[in-house]
């Protein structure tokens, strides 16, 4: 079997939308190789177009599909692609369109072959942008497009990969559109022509442009060499052995796994060698539990004593305070006017003010004195009503103090016994442990020594593994910079060769347009376009048929004309080895061709979608074996059933329901 060298360009391998709970995948490979033709089939509004738009988003488009189910379920978009034959993964966040992409070597399911590097989306002309990376694999890195091609002093803008996608993605809105070549937007129409010329290498001022690109890449090459030299110096100073042939992390990981296995085996043998001491271990366990319980009881008793002693002192202090209160009441009570000062007999009622006179001496009272007497009388009555029963409180406090004292005495009496019991239990535990050690020490000691040795080896291997991983990262950084130097040197050499054999650009452009025009006519005839006559593509890229531009054709006819134009450019670019990405995505090739019973009357008796797919299959088998076509179609014919990579049903009984498989019509109704 002959292995073909990978061609420069880009191929789509897999799309993965990552959500919080699960992922949604679309695979464009068969037996680990990219399919030449991949068909995404399914009903309307099932996610076919979203697949193509997410691929474009992964390749640098500004926006991604914003359907409700996408925003609810998806958090990031991962696109696995082949860049010049080497698999890479491009990751962008979903929600708010991200301004940066992360690119790493490897596949979605394999361990990353390198650390992901950040690639800004804008500006596209930046050397570290995602656009520059993709264009470098299409042989177009550093291309500048002149805003006014007839003015040699015109400003230039860097070519963006988004511009090149006009030749690699035919969305539904451009199929059969009367503004297919951006006729309503002069700048975009002008840039489209420049993109076609650049892809085929036939644009104006080609020699000047090649010289500028060589100069620009020369500057990048010098910077890359300087970065490589600085990185080498840093590595030599910080890790002198990093560039040596040290063992790889995989070697240390295998050694670490072997040590772990030996430790498990050692533990198993140690346990098997000490099974005879099972009874002793059981006795030691029982003694330890008994000792722990005795210590806990002793600790609880001591804690209660520590808490009750202050409480007893507080109650004793309360008794003293109650005694002082009783004495105070006896001492201060005679000062109250409750006894006649003459006969010393107890008054039947406290003195009062009776009609402005004192009830005892009948002295006439003033307003202030009357108030004072009444206030004193009221205070005396209130004091009598609120007086504390000191004797009752004293009896209650003494009873509580007696109970606490009795309980403290009981705890103190049991404390000595609890201490003795705890000491005896601890002694029995020590005896059981000593007996267990004496019985198992001769058997366990060799295992302990071997285990210590293995642990020392394990720590040493872990340090070596860390050093090896650090060395790998340093070597990866050097390899990345060395690859950049090599890539720039190869691009400069290729551009110089192209500059050396450069001919008349206008003559070359006419020849390329003639090839595209011829293929355009062949496609229309192969698709049985009705009454096809003098089909051609004008030098400004406008497709004609029957002597009229494509805008004059019917809607179904415009579908065929736009498909023929896009495929003609793609096929000639692939066959000529032009600077084209090498893949083409087409959305809805049956638009206006009769799907659903609305066949265009102009082409009703001529067009069969089978002819479209038959041509694709034939061309891919013969002249486009290294190209890739991805088609999103509602109902592809049985001819390409083997090329259908996924079919969305919009029927819950026939999964997958759609691109976001767990969002069904029932969910939509519930949301509504």
Secondary structure, 3 states (H helix, E strand, C coil): CCCCCCCCCEEEEEEEEEECCCEEEEECEECCEECCEEEEEECCCCCHHHHHHHHHHHCCCCCCCCCHHHHHHEEEEEEEEEECCEEEEEEEECCCCCCEEEEEECCCCCCCCCCCEEEECCCCCCCCCHHHHHHHCCCCCCCEEECCCCCCCCCEEECCHHHHHHHCEECCCCCCCCCCCCCCCHHHHHHHHHHHHHHHCCCCCHHHHHHHHHHHHHHHHHHHHHHHHHHHHHHHHHCCCCCCCCCCHHHHHHHHHHHHHHHHHHHHHHHHHCHHHHHHHHHHHHHHHHHHHHHHHHHHHHHHHHHHHHHHHHHHHHHHHHHHHHHHHHHHHCCCCCECCCCCCECCCCCCEECCEECCCCCECCHHHHHHHHHHHHHHHHHHHCCCCHHHHHHHHHHHHHHHHHHHHHHHHHHHHHHHHHHHHHHHHHHHHHHHHHHHHHHHHHHHHHHHHHHHHHHHHHHHHHHHHHHHHHHHHHHHHHHHHHHHHHHHHHHHHHHHCCCCHHHHHHHHHHHHHHHHHHHHHHCCCCCCCCCEECCCCCEEECCEEHHHCCHHHHHHHHHHHHHHHHHHHHHHCCCCCCEEEEECCCCCCCCCCCCCHHHCCCCCHHHHHHHHHHHHHHCCCCCEEEEEECCCCHHHHHHEEEEECCCCCCCCCCCCCCCCHHHHHHHC
